[in-house]
Amino acid sequence: MAGMGYDIVILGTGPAGLQAAIHAARGKVSVLVLGRDQQSSLYKAHVENYCCLVPSFSGIEMLREGRNQAAQAGAQFREEDVIALEPAPGGGFVVRLESGQEIACQALILAMGVSRNRLGAPGEKELLGKGVSYCVDCDGGFFRGQPVAVVGGASAAVSGALTMLFMASQVHLICQELAVGEVLSEKLRQSAIVLHEGRKIKAIRGQDQVQALDLDDGTSLAVAGVFIELGAKGAVELAGGLGVLLDSESFKYIATDKKQATNLPGVFAAGDITGPPWQMAKAVGEGCVAGLEAAAHVKRQR
């Protein structure tokens, strides 16, 4: 069962998520925003092409101000990653956090952006789809009974490695530093996962299939697959579990209508995860619409 509940839960603290939070909270509904500012593509950027904004501003400054505005409107924040989204038996949704807590809500706004994280290791590009994957939930079943590695130190990697324990013959987790909460960290320590902390991948080797990973300490790991999960779980992975449809052309982005609504009532999406152009102006506009429409949806359920 879920612990506490909110009218709306927003995933993502970038410009889309923050603008959605501002407009939703002003609509007199309870709003919780989940995520970490550092995960936003705006965090390390400088903005100089945004209408009416002169001079240029750093992304960090803009995120800080947006967060303050949303908080003043009544939104609450938690710096936690989401591990799973599920429909609630009595209607609405359940959001499972990395801490193990579950949050109930009537509406969801997905605004986590798109993953642009790649290792850049030799062999990564050449063996993509031949053992190299960026999604445990999507491709884990292809490696039943085989040794695999998961790369990353955040919630996506750790939860992915724990998932692979039920399928793979052996699971390695490779990261420079673990960056998860106590609950996930303890589950990892108590599991059979082989942890290589403080290590980096120098190369991914194989002919027509991944065969081994070379680490920077000279270690070579014999694996059939490597899952690169850098950061938090992506919107596409989380939305897929709910049955949210992707765009029909590339199947990379979440499909929405002009109200930022997905095919699933109560689930909205905004920002980079709805597709290009990847510009702050688009993210803010879509976040505005998503926040207003999610608030209206919640009020209709009352």
ZIUR-V509077 format. One record per residue. N is the residue number from 1. RES is the residue in one letter. D_FIRST is the distance of its C-alpha to the first C-alpha in whole Angstrom. Layout:
<<N,RES,D_FIRST> <N,RES,D_FIRST>>
This chain:
<<1,M,0> <2,A,4> <3,G,7> <4,M,10> <5,G,11> <6,Y,14> <7,D,16> <8,I,18> <9,V,17> <10,I,20> <11,L,20> <12,G,24> <13,T,26> <14,G,29> <15,P,31> <16,A,29> <17,G,26> <18,L,28> <19,Q,30> <20,A,27> <21,A,25> <22,I,29> <23,H,29> <24,A,25> <25,A,25> <26,R,29> <27,G,27> <28,K,26> <29,V,22> <30,S,20> <31,V,20> <32,L,18> <33,V,20> <34,L,19> <35,G,22> <36,R,25> <37,D,29> <38,Q,30> <39,Q,29> <40,S,30> <41,S,34> <42,L,35> <43,Y,35> <44,K,38> <45,A,40> <46,H,42> <47,V,43> <48,E,46> <49,N,46> <50,Y,43> <51,C,45> <52,C,46> <53,L,45> <54,V,48> <55,P,49> <56,S,46> <57,F,43> <58,S,41> <59,G,38> <60,I,36> <61,E,38> <62,M,37> <63,L,33> <64,R,33> <65,E,35> <66,G,32> <67,R,29> <68,N,31> <69,Q,32> <70,A,28> <71,A,27> <72,Q,30> <73,A,29> <74,G,26> <75,A,23> <76,Q,21> <77,F,21> <78,R,20> <79,E,22> <80,E,19> <81,D,19> <82,V,16> <83,I,16> <84,A,14> <85,L,13> <86,E,11> <87,P,12> <88,A,9> <89,P,10> <90,G,11> <91,G,13> <92,G,13> <93,F,11> <94,V,8> <95,V,11> <96,R,10> <97,L,13> <98,E,16> <99,S,15> <100,G,12> <101,Q,10> <102,E,7> <103,I,9> <104,A,9> <105,C,12> <106,Q,15> <107,A,17> <108,L,18> <109,I,21> <110,L,22> <111,A,25> <112,M,25> <113,G,28> <114,V,30> <115,S,30> <116,R,34> <117,N,34> <118,R,36> <119,L,38> <120,G,41> <121,A,42> <122,P,45> <123,G,44> <124,E,41> <125,K,42> <126,E,44> <127,L,42> <128,L,39> <129,G,38> <130,K,39> <131,G,37> <132,V,36> <133,S,33> <134,Y,30> <135,C,27> <136,V,26> <137,D,23> <138,C,26> <139,D,29> <140,G,27> <141,G,28> <142,F,32> <143,F,32> <144,R,31> <145,G,33> <146,Q,35> <147,P,34> <148,V,33> <149,A,32> <150,V,30> <151,V,31> <152,G,30> <153,G,28> <154,A,25> <155,S,22> <156,A,23> <157,A,25> <158,V,23> <159,S,20> <160,G,23> <161,A,25> <162,L,22> <163,T,21> <164,M,25> <165,L,25> <166,F,24> <167,M,27> <168,A,30> <169,S,32> <170,Q,32> <171,V,30> <172,H,32> <173,L,30> <174,I,33> <175,C,33> <176,Q,35> <177,E,32> <178,L,28> <179,A,27> <180,V,23> <181,G,21> <182,E,21> <183,V,18> <184,L,19> <185,S,23> <186,E,22> <187,K,20> <188,L,24> <189,R,26> <190,Q,25> <191,S,25> <192,A,28> <193,I,28> <194,V,32> <195,L,32> <196,H,35> <197,E,34> <198,G,37> <199,R,38> <200,K,39> <201,I,40> <202,K,44> <203,A,44> <204,I,42> <205,R,45> <206,G,45> <207,Q,47> <208,D,46> <209,Q,42> <210,V,41> <211,Q,42> <212,A,42> <213,L,41> <214,D,43> <215,L,42> <216,D,44> <217,D,45> <218,G,46> <219,T,44> <220,S,43> <221,L,40> <222,A,41> <223,V,38> <224,A,37> <225,G,35> <226,V,34> <227,F,31> <228,I,31> <229,E,28> <230,L,29> <231,G,27> <232,A,23> <233,K,22> <234,G,24> <235,A,23> <236,V,24> <237,E,22> <238,L,19> <239,A,20> <240,G,21> <241,G,18> <242,L,17> <243,G,21> <244,V,23> <245,L,26> <246,L,29> <247,D,32> <248,S,35> <249,E,37> <250,S,36> <251,F,32> <252,K,32> <253,Y,30> <254,I,28> <255,A,30> <256,T,29> <257,D,32> <258,K,34> <259,K,31> <260,Q,29> <261,A,26> <262,T,25> <263,N,25> <264,L,22> <265,P,21> <266,G,20> <267,V,20> <268,F,23> <269,A,25> <270,A,28> <271,G,31> <272,D,32> <273,I,29> <274,T,31> <275,G,34> <276,P,37> <277,P,39> <278,W,37> <279,Q,38> <280,M,37> <281,A,38> <282,K,36> <283,A,33> <284,V,34> <285,G,35> <286,E,32> <287,G,29> <288,C,31> <289,V,31> <290,A,27> <291,G,26> <292,L,28> <293,E,27> <294,A,23> <295,A,24> <296,A,26> <297,H,23> <298,V,21> <299,K,23> <300,R,24> <301,Q,21> <302,R,21>>
